[in-house]
Amino acid sequence: MITIIQKNCIYPCPTAIMTIFDDVYNAGGIEIFSMATVPFVKITLLNELSSILGEKGAIFEQLEKYKSELPVYSFEKSDLVLFANSLKTKLAKRTLPVSSYQGLEFLCKWFKELKIPLSLPFIQNTIHINDLLQLEIQEAKEFMLYLQLNNPSFFKGFINKKLQCFQL
């Protein structure tokens, strides 16, 4: 397999992977090969079909050989994680004041889902009720959802304190 060395890591060359898929396409069976090579799915269909069909299942044996030549998928090296880490680095260096909280909660949820800690030093982790009331409703919602994810103890105390104001 052809490889590219980049930043002390060895990545499979995209043209080598494309060649494997081209060979599979030309041999027939690209659909079943694609299903058998989906990341996170451990499927032994190609081996099973090869053993069930015996000599008639030679194509499945060939597809299994091609499958074994593919690199192991690494989520940590995926474009999504590389982008998220790059964005995290850029956000950590940000010095401009926040003009809107729109999308902040969505961003935090994505980083949490990716298991990448996100620290935004340019955003406060507390708020006074008067400051919150000055925000547009959507902005206030986004900021409070951000607090719920990033400062749950403050969020819980803030909500409990405000709920007591409504109790008789």
N, C-alpha and C positions, 0 to 999 in steps of 0.2 A: 504494500500500500504506500502511496506517496504521502509525505507529511510536510507540514510547514512548521518551522520553529518560530514562535512569536512570544516574546517576553518570558523566556524560560519555560514555556509550555509547548507541548507538541500537539498540534491539532491535525486531524485528517484533512487532506487536501480536498476541497469541494469537487474538483474535477475527477478525483478517484472515486468519490461516492457517486457522482453522476454517471461515471462509466459503469459502475455496478448496476445502477438502475437501468441504464441503456441496455446492458447485456440481458438483464431480466426481462425487459420489455421485448427484446428481440427473440428471446427464448420462449416467451409466452408466460402468462401468470403474474403480470404486474399487479393486478388487483389483490390477489391473495398474498403476494409478497409484501405489498404495502400494509395490509392488515396485520401480517405477522411481524412487522418491524416497527410498529407503533411503540414509542417509549412508554414505560410504566406498565405495559401489558406483557405478561410472560405467557406466551402461547407456544404450544408444541405441535401445532396443527401440521406443519410441513413434515416433521418427522413421522407423525402418526399416519398421514396420508401415504407417505413413502413406504412405510412398513405394511400397511393394509393392502396397497396395490401391488406390492412386490416389484417385478420387472416393469410393469406398466406405470409405476410411480416414480420413474427415474427423474422426471422433471421436478418433482417435489424434493428429491434428494439434491438436485442441482440448485434449487432455490434455497435450501437450507445451507448449502455451501456458500452461496452468495451472502446470505444473512450473517453467517459467521465472520465474513470479511468486513462487515460494517463496524464502525467504531461504537463503543458503548456510549449511549447518550448521557450527557452530564448537564443537569439542570443548572448547576452552579456556573457553568461556562456558557450558558445560553445567552442569546442577545438580550433577552428581557432582563436578566440579572445584571449583565454588564451595563446596560443602560441605566437601571435603577441605581447601581453603585456610582456611576458617573454623575447622575442627577443629585444623589445624596451629597457627593463631594462639592458640587457646584452650589447647592443650597446652603451648605455649612459655611461657605465663604460669602454668602449674600450679606450686603450691608444696607441695601435700600429699604426704606420703611414699607410696611405692608399696605397696599392700597385696597385689597379685597381679600376676604377669606373664602371666596367662592372656590370650591373644589378641594379645599384643605382636608376635609374629612375623608373624601374619596382617596386622595393621595396617601393619607395615613393608613387607611385600610389596605391599600395595595402593598405598602411597605411591610405592614404587619403580616399579610398573607405570604409575602416573599421571605419572611423571617429575617428582614434586614432592619436593624434598629435605626430609627430616624429621629434626629435631633434638629430642631429648627430654632437656633438661638435668637433669631430676629422676631419670634412670636412669643408673646408673654404666656406663661402657664397659669395665670390667675386673671380674674377680672372682677371689677366692682359692678354691682347691679346697675348703677347709673350709667356706666360706660356701655354695658350690655344693652340698655334701653335706647341708647343713641344709635345703635346699629340698625340697619334694615333687617327685617325678619329673617331673610335667607342668610344674610351674613351672620346674624346672631346664632342661627341654627348650626351653620357650619362651624363656627368657633366653639360652641358648646359640645358638638359631637367630637371635635378635635380634643377638647379638654377631657371628655369622657374616655377617649383612647389613650391620651398621653399623660394625664394627671388625674387618675380616677379618684384618688383620695380627696383632692380639692373639689372635684366635680360632685362627689357624693355629699360632702359637707355643705357645699353651696346649695344643692337641691334640698337637702334636709332642712337647712336654715330657712330657706324661702318657703318651704311647705309649712313650717311652723307658723309663719305669718298668716296663713289661711285657715289654720285650725282654731276653733273657738274654745 
